[in-house]
Amino acid sequence: MKFEHIGIVGYGEVGRIFAAGLRPAVAFMRTWDAKFADTAANAAMLDHAGQAGVTACNSMQALCADSELVVSAVTAANTLVVAQEAARCIRAGTIFLDLNSASPGTKQAAARVIDAAGAHYIEAGVMASVPPHGIRVPMLLGGPHAVAVGAVLNAWGMDARAVSDQVGIASAIKMCRSVMIKGLEALVIESYASARAYGVEDHVLSSLQETFPGIDWQQQGAYFFSRVVQHGQRRAGEMREAAHTVREAGFEPTMATAIADKQQWVADRARGGSFADIDKAATWQHYADRLLGMR
């Protein structure tokens, strides 16, 4: 299995990182993003793509025309929509690699439309935040061609591991983990901000440090606050898919839904500019004080 032409759907943070990381390994790299039609975002995105040696396409059809590997890197809510659109023009035999954080049921629905078009669907469960790792971010693969595709990706310097020949297993692992990770973020934000409001944060953090000495709760708190402020919208979307995952398992997604709401609550305030002047290296107290000032 060999790929010389790659098409990346979605030229946001993840799409750009993968395009830059994989560009040296292939002959041609293309991208298409629905925002290319938005004149406000168009110029900057096209300029970035051009400087990175990535050809910006004006449609999904143009991206799929010559691509042997199509990578979907969009928001969780658009996972199935993108697969459906790609299925209308994807070439038979093309590999469709879905990086999006979606429930097993959503991934299986996407697989059905891609496979029905004669292409081959591979799900990927991305198991860590992409920016610190780049294309080396650990990911789990699922689908009938997962082993073969994983070998190619690893030869390019990626960290991919096939976990099943069935679609849904990798996403189940990813989504169940996300309930814990994104849940910890939401808990820290709620706990720390409330503790600061009462002036008892030193007592709370020292108690946490005593109970869980392997975690630097000051540093971890700063990281959680900053990540949710920067990416709360994307995290909220992922947690809605996690709620679907829990529901597909036969349970009421009480916690996953609450986590999505808390992530969205922070994202809404970030979008309104509430944290615009806070440095990314700021302590958690800076973020908490800003939240407390909005009461």
Contacts in CASP RR format, 6 or more apart in sequence:
PFRMAT RR
TARGET T0000
AUTHOR 0000-0000-0000
METHOD contacts of the structure
MODEL  1
MKFEHIGIVGYGEVGRIFAAGLRPAVAFMRTWDAKFADTAANAAMLDHAG
QAGVTACNSMQALCADSELVVSAVTAANTLVVAQEAARCIRAGTIFLDLN
SASPGTKQAAARVIDAAGAHYIEAGVMASVPPHGIRVPMLLGGPHAVAVG
AVLNAWGMDARAVSDQVGIASAIKMCRSVMIKGLEALVIESYASARAYGV
EDHVLSSLQETFPGIDWQQQGAYFFSRVVQHGQRRAGEMREAAHTVREAG
FEPTMATAIADKQQWVADRARGGSFADIDKAATWQHYADRLLGMR
1 95 0 8 1.000
1 145 0 8 1.000
1 148 0 8 1.000
1 149 0 8 1.000
1 151 0 8 1.000
1 152 0 8 1.000
2 68 0 8 1.000
2 152 0 8 1.000
3 26 0 8 1.000
3 68 0 8 1.000
3 69 0 8 1.000
3 95 0 8 1.000
3 152 0 8 1.000
4 26 0 8 1.000
4 27 0 8 1.000
4 28 0 8 1.000
4 68 0 8 1.000
5 26 0 8 1.000
5 27 0 8 1.000
5 28 0 8 1.000
5 30 0 8 1.000
5 66 0 8 1.000
5 67 0 8 1.000
5 68 0 8 1.000
5 69 0 8 1.000
6 22 0 8 1.000
6 26 0 8 1.000
6 28 0 8 1.000
6 29 0 8 1.000
6 30 0 8 1.000
6 67 0 8 1.000
6 68 0 8 1.000
6 69 0 8 1.000
6 70 0 8 1.000
6 71 0 8 1.000
7 29 0 8 1.000
7 30 0 8 1.000
7 31 0 8 1.000
7 32 0 8 1.000
7 63 0 8 1.000
7 64 0 8 1.000
7 67 0 8 1.000
7 69 0 8 1.000
7 70 0 8 1.000
7 71 0 8 1.000
8 15 0 8 1.000
8 18 0 8 1.000
8 19 0 8 1.000
8 29 0 8 1.000
8 30 0 8 1.000
8 31 0 8 1.000
8 32 0 8 1.000
8 54 0 8 1.000
8 70 0 8 1.000
8 71 0 8 1.000
8 73 0 8 1.000
9 31 0 8 1.000
9 32 0 8 1.000
9 33 0 8 1.000
9 60 0 8 1.000
9 63 0 8 1.000
9 70 0 8 1.000
9 71 0 8 1.000
9 72 0 8 1.000
9 73 0 8 1.000
9 74 0 8 1.000
9 82 0 8 1.000
9 86 0 8 1.000
10 31 0 8 1.000
10 32 0 8 1.000
10 33 0 8 1.000
10 34 0 8 1.000
10 72 0 8 1.000
10 73 0 8 1.000
10 74 0 8 1.000
11 19 0 8 1.000
11 31 0 8 1.000
11 32 0 8 1.000
11 33 0 8 1.000
11 35 0 8 1.000
11 36 0 8 1.000
11 45 0 8 1.000
11 48 0 8 1.000
11 49 0 8 1.000
11 54 0 8 1.000
11 56 0 8 1.000
12 33 0 8 1.000
12 73 0 8 1.000
13 130 0 8 1.000
13 131 0 8 1.000
14 73 0 8 1.000
14 99 0 8 1.000
14 130 0 8 1.000
15 31 0 8 1.000
15 71 0 8 1.000
15 73 0 8 1.000
16 48 0 8 1.000
16 52 0 8 1.000
17 130 0 8 1.000
17 131 0 8 1.000
17 134 0 8 1.000
17 135 0 8 1.000
18 71 0 8 1.000
18 73 0 8 1.000
18 99 0 8 1.000
18 134 0 8 1.000
18 135 0 8 1.000
19 29 0 8 1.000
19 31 0 8 1.000
19 49 0 8 1.000
19 52 0 8 1.000
19 54 0 8 1.000
20 52 0 8 1.000
21 134 0 8 1.000
21 135 0 8 1.000
22 29 0 8 1.000
22 135 0 8 1.000
22 156 0 8 1.000
23 29 0 8 1.000
23 52 0 8 1.000
23 53 0 8 1.000
23 54 0 8 1.000
25 156 0 8 1.000
28 55 0 8 1.000
28 66 0 8 1.000
29 53 0 8 1.000
29 54 0 8 1.000
29 55 0 8 1.000
30 54 0 8 1.000
30 55 0 8 1.000
30 56 0 8 1.000
30 57 0 8 1.000
30 62 0 8 1.000
30 63 0 8 1.000
30 66 0 8 1.000
30 67 0 8 1.000
31 49 0 8 1.000
31 54 0 8 1.000
31 55 0 8 1.000
31 56 0 8 1.000
31 57 0 8 1.000
31 63 0 8 1.000
32 56 0 8 1.000
32 57 0 8 1.000
32 58 0 8 1.000
32 59 0 8 1.000
32 60 0 8 1.000
32 62 0 8 1.000
32 63 0 8 1.000
33 45 0 8 1.000
35 41 0 8 1.000
35 42 0 8 1.000
35 45 0 8 1.000
36 42 0 8 1.000
36 45 0 8 1.000
36 46 0 8 1.000
36 56 0 8 1.000
36 57 0 8 1.000
36 58 0 8 1.000
45 56 0 8 1.000
46 56 0 8 1.000
49 55 0 8 1.000
49 56 0 8 1.000
50 56 0 8 1.000
57 63 0 8 1.000
60 85 0 8 1.000
60 86 0 8 1.000
60 88 0 8 1.000
60 89 0 8 1.000
61 88 0 8 1.000
61 89 0 8 1.000
63 70 0 8 1.000
64 70 0 8 1.000
64 86 0 8 1.000
64 89 0 8 1.000
64 90 0 8 1.000
64 91 0 8 1.000
64 94 0 8 1.000
65 89 0 8 1.000
65 91 0 8 1.000
67 91 0 8 1.000
67 94 0 8 1.000
68 94 0 8 1.000
68 95 0 8 1.000
69 94 0 8 1.000
69 95 0 8 1.000
69 97 0 8 1.000
70 86 0 8 1.000
70 90 0 8 1.000
70 94 0 8 1.000
70 95 0 8 1.000
70 96 0 8 1.000
70 97 0 8 1.000
70 119 0 8 1.000
71 97 0 8 1.000
71 99 0 8 1.000
72 79 0 8 1.000
72 82 0 8 1.000
72 83 0 8 1.000
72 86 0 8 1.000
72 96 0 8 1.000
72 97 0 8 1.000
72 98 0 8 1.000
72 99 0 8 1.000
72 100 0 8 1.000
73 99 0 8 1.000
73 100 0 8 1.000
74 82 0 8 1.000
74 100 0 8 1.000
75 100 0 8 1.000
75 234 0 8 1.000
75 237 0 8 1.000
76 100 0 8 1.000
76 101 0 8 1.000
76 102 0 8 1.000
76 234 0 8 1.000
76 237 0 8 1.000
76 238 0 8 1.000
76 240 0 8 1.000
76 241 0 8 1.000
77 237 0 8 1.000
77 240 0 8 1.000
78 100 0 8 1.000
79 98 0 8 1.000
79 100 0 8 1.000
79 102 0 8 1.000
79 106 0 8 1.000
79 107 0 8 1.000
79 110 0 8 1.000
79 241 0 8 1.000
80 102 0 8 1.000
80 106 0 8 1.000
80 109 0 8 1.000
80 110 0 8 1.000
80 113 0 8 1.000
82 100 0 8 1.000
83 96 0 8 1.000
83 98 0 8 1.000
83 109 0 8 1.000
83 110 0 8 1.000
83 111 0 8 1.000
83 113 0 8 1.000
83 114 0 8 1.000
83 121 0 8 1.000
84 110 0 8 1.000
84 113 0 8 1.000
86 96 0 8 1.000
86 114 0 8 1.000
86 117 0 8 1.000
86 119 0 8 1.000
87 113 0 8 1.000
87 114 0 8 1.000
87 116 0 8 1.000
87 117 0 8 1.000
87 119 0 8 1.000
88 117 0 8 1.000
90 96 0 8 1.000
90 114 0 8 1.000
90 117 0 8 1.000
90 118 0 8 1.000
90 119 0 8 1.000
91 119 0 8 1.000
92 117 0 8 1.000
92 118 0 8 1.000
92 119 0 8 1.000
93 118 0 8 1.000
93 119 0 8 1.000
93 120 0 8 1.000
94 119 0 8 1.000
94 120 0 8 1.000
95 119 0 8 1.000
95 120 0 8 1.000
95 122 0 8 1.000
95 145 0 8 1.000
95 149 0 8 1.000
96 114 0 8 1.000
96 119 0 8 1.000
96 120 0 8 1.000
96 121 0 8 1.000
96 122 0 8 1.000
97 122 0 8 1.000
97 124 0 8 1.000
97 149 0 8 1.000
98 107 0 8 1.000
98 110 0 8 1.000
98 121 0 8 1.000
98 122 0 8 1.000
98 123 0 8 1.000
98 124 0 8 1.000
99 124 0 8 1.000
99 125 0 8 1.000
99 126 0 8 1.000
99 139 0 8 1.000
101 125 0 8 1.000
101 126 0 8 1.000
101 174 0 8 1.000
101 175 0 8 1.000
101 178 0 8 1.000
101 237 0 8 1.000
101 238 0 8 1.000
101 241 0 8 1.000
102 110 0 8 1.000
102 171 0 8 1.000
102 175 0 8 1.000
102 241 0 8 1.000
102 244 0 8 1.000
103 171 0 8 1.000
103 175 0 8 1.000
103 241 0 8 1.000
103 242 0 8 1.000
103 244 0 8 1.000
103 245 0 8 1.000
103 248 0 8 1.000
104 167 0 8 1.000
104 168 0 8 1.000
104 169 0 8 1.000
104 171 0 8 1.000
104 172 0 8 1.000
104 175 0 8 1.000
104 245 0 8 1.000
104 248 0 8 1.000
105 168 0 8 1.000
105 171 0 8 1.000
105 244 0 8 1.000
105 245 0 8 1.000
105 248 0 8 1.000
106 171 0 8 1.000
106 241 0 8 1.000
106 244 0 8 1.000
107 123 0 8 1.000
107 167 0 8 1.000
107 168 0 8 1.000
107 171 0 8 1.000
108 167 0 8 1.000
108 168 0 8 1.000
110 121 0 8 1.000
110 123 0 8 1.000
111 121 0 8 1.000
111 123 0 8 1.000
111 143 0 8 1.000
111 167 0 8 1.000
114 120 0 8 1.000
114 121 0 8 1.000
115 121 0 8 1.000
120 144 0 8 1.000
120 145 0 8 1.000
121 143 0 8 1.000
121 167 0 8 1.000
122 141 0 8 1.000
122 142 0 8 1.000
122 143 0 8 1.000
122 145 0 8 1.000
122 146 0 8 1.000
122 149 0 8 1.000
123 141 0 8 1.000
123 142 0 8 1.000
123 143 0 8 1.000
123 167 0 8 1.000
123 168 0 8 1.000
123 170 0 8 1.000
123 171 0 8 1.000
124 139 0 8 1.000
124 140 0 8 1.000
124 141 0 8 1.000
124 142 0 8 1.000
124 160 0 8 1.000
124 170 0 8 1.000
125 139 0 8 1.000
125 140 0 8 1.000
125 141 0 8 1.000
125 170 0 8 1.000
125 171 0 8 1.000
125 173 0 8 1.000
125 174 0 8 1.000
126 137 0 8 1.000
126 138 0 8 1.000
126 139 0 8 1.000
126 174 0 8 1.000
127 137 0 8 1.000
127 138 0 8 1.000
127 139 0 8 1.000
127 140 0 8 1.000
127 173 0 8 1.000
127 174 0 8 1.000
127 177 0 8 1.000
128 137 0 8 1.000
128 138 0 8 1.000
129 137 0 8 1.000
129 227 0 8 1.000
130 137 0 8 1.000
133 159 0 8 1.000
135 156 0 8 1.000
135 157 0 8 1.000
135 158 0 8 1.000
136 157 0 8 1.000
136 158 0 8 1.000
136 159 0 8 1.000
137 159 0 8 1.000
138 159 0 8 1.000
138 161 0 8 1.000
139 158 0 8 1.000
139 159 0 8 1.000
139 160 0 8 1.000
139 161 0 8 1.000
140 160 0 8 1.000
140 161 0 8 1.000
140 162 0 8 1.000
140 163 0 8 1.000
140 169 0 8 1.000
140 170 0 8 1.000
140 173 0 8 1.000
140 174 0 8 1.000
141 149 0 8 1.000
141 150 0 8 1.000
141 153 0 8 1.000
141 160 0 8 1.000
141 161 0 8 1.000
141 162 0 8 1.000
141 163 0 8 1.000
141 170 0 8 1.000
142 162 0 8 1.000
142 163 0 8 1.000
142 164 0 8 1.000
142 165 0 8 1.000
142 166 0 8 1.000
142 167 0 8 1.000
142 168 0 8 1.000
142 169 0 8 1.000
142 170 0 8 1.000
143 162 0 8 1.000
143 164 0 8 1.000
143 165 0 8 1.000
143 166 0 8 1.000
143 167 0 8 1.000
144 165 0 8 1.000
146 162 0 8 1.000
146 163 0 8 1.000
146 164 0 8 1.000
146 165 0 8 1.000
147 162 0 8 1.000
147 165 0 8 1.000
149 160 0 8 1.000
149 162 0 8 1.000
150 158 0 8 1.000
150 160 0 8 1.000
150 161 0 8 1.000
150 162 0 8 1.000
153 160 0 8 1.000
154 160 0 8 1.000
163 169 0 8 1.000
163 170 0 8 1.000
163 173 0 8 1.000
164 170 0 8 1.000
171 245 0 8 1.000
172 245 0 8 1.000
175 241 0 8 1.000
175 242 0 8 1.000
175 245 0 8 1.000
176 242 0 8 1.000
176 245 0 8 1.000
178 238 0 8 1.000
178 239 0 8 1.000
178 242 0 8 1.000
179 239 0 8 1.000
179 242 0 8 1.000
179 246 0 8 1.000
179 255 0 8 1.000
179 256 0 8 1.000
179 259 0 8 1.000
182 235 0 8 1.000
182 238 0 8 1.000
182 239 0 8 1.000
182 242 0 8 1.000
182 259 0 8 1.000
182 263 0 8 1.000
183 255 0 8 1.000
183 259 0 8 1.000
184 224 0 8 1.000
185 224 0 8 1.000
185 227 0 8 1.000
185 228 0 8 1.000
185 235 0 8 1.000
185 259 0 8 1.000
185 263 0 8 1.000
186 228 0 8 1.000
186 258 0 8 1.000
186 259 0 8 1.000
186 262 0 8 1.000
186 263 0 8 1.000
188 220 0 8 1.000
188 221 0 8 1.000
188 224 0 8 1.000
188 225 0 8 1.000
188 284 0 8 1.000
189 224 0 8 1.000
189 225 0 8 1.000
189 228 0 8 1.000
189 262 0 8 1.000
189 266 0 8 1.000
189 288 0 8 1.000
189 291 0 8 1.000
190 262 0 8 1.000
191 204 0 8 1.000
192 201 0 8 1.000
192 204 0 8 1.000
192 205 0 8 1.000
192 221 0 8 1.000
192 225 0 8 1.000
192 284 0 8 1.000
192 288 0 8 1.000
193 288 0 8 1.000
193 291 0 8 1.000
193 292 0 8 1.000
195 201 0 8 1.000
195 203 0 8 1.000
195 204 0 8 1.000
195 205 0 8 1.000
196 285 0 8 1.000
196 288 0 8 1.000
196 289 0 8 1.000
196 292 0 8 1.000
197 292 0 8 1.000
201 285 0 8 1.000
205 217 0 8 1.000
205 218 0 8 1.000
208 215 0 8 1.000
208 217 0 8 1.000
209 215 0 8 1.000
209 217 0 8 1.000
218 283 0 8 1.000
218 284 0 8 1.000
221 284 0 8 1.000
222 282 0 8 1.000
222 283 0 8 1.000
222 284 0 8 1.000
222 287 0 8 1.000
224 284 0 8 1.000
225 284 0 8 1.000
225 287 0 8 1.000
225 288 0 8 1.000
226 280 0 8 1.000
226 282 0 8 1.000
226 287 0 8 1.000
227 235 0 8 1.000
228 235 0 8 1.000
228 263 0 8 1.000
228 266 0 8 1.000
228 267 0 8 1.000
229 266 0 8 1.000
229 270 0 8 1.000
229 275 0 8 1.000
229 278 0 8 1.000
229 287 0 8 1.000
230 270 0 8 1.000
230 280 0 8 1.000
232 263 0 8 1.000
232 264 0 8 1.000
232 266 0 8 1.000
232 267 0 8 1.000
232 270 0 8 1.000
233 263 0 8 1.000
233 264 0 8 1.000
233 267 0 8 1.000
233 270 0 8 1.000
233 271 0 8 1.000
235 263 0 8 1.000
235 267 0 8 1.000
236 260 0 8 1.000
236 261 0 8 1.000
236 263 0 8 1.000
236 264 0 8 1.000
236 267 0 8 1.000
237 260 0 8 1.000
237 263 0 8 1.000
239 256 0 8 1.000
239 257 0 8 1.000
239 259 0 8 1.000
239 260 0 8 1.000
239 263 0 8 1.000
240 257 0 8 1.000
240 260 0 8 1.000
242 253 0 8 1.000
242 256 0 8 1.000
242 259 0 8 1.000
242 260 0 8 1.000
243 253 0 8 1.000
243 256 0 8 1.000
243 257 0 8 1.000
243 260 0 8 1.000
244 253 0 8 1.000
245 253 0 8 1.000
245 256 0 8 1.000
246 252 0 8 1.000
246 253 0 8 1.000
246 256 0 8 1.000
247 253 0 8 1.000
266 291 0 8 1.000
269 275 0 8 1.000
269 291 0 8 1.000
269 294 0 8 1.000
274 290 0 8 1.000
274 291 0 8 1.000
274 294 0 8 1.000
275 287 0 8 1.000
275 290 0 8 1.000
278 286 0 8 1.000
278 287 0 8 1.000
278 290 0 8 1.000
END
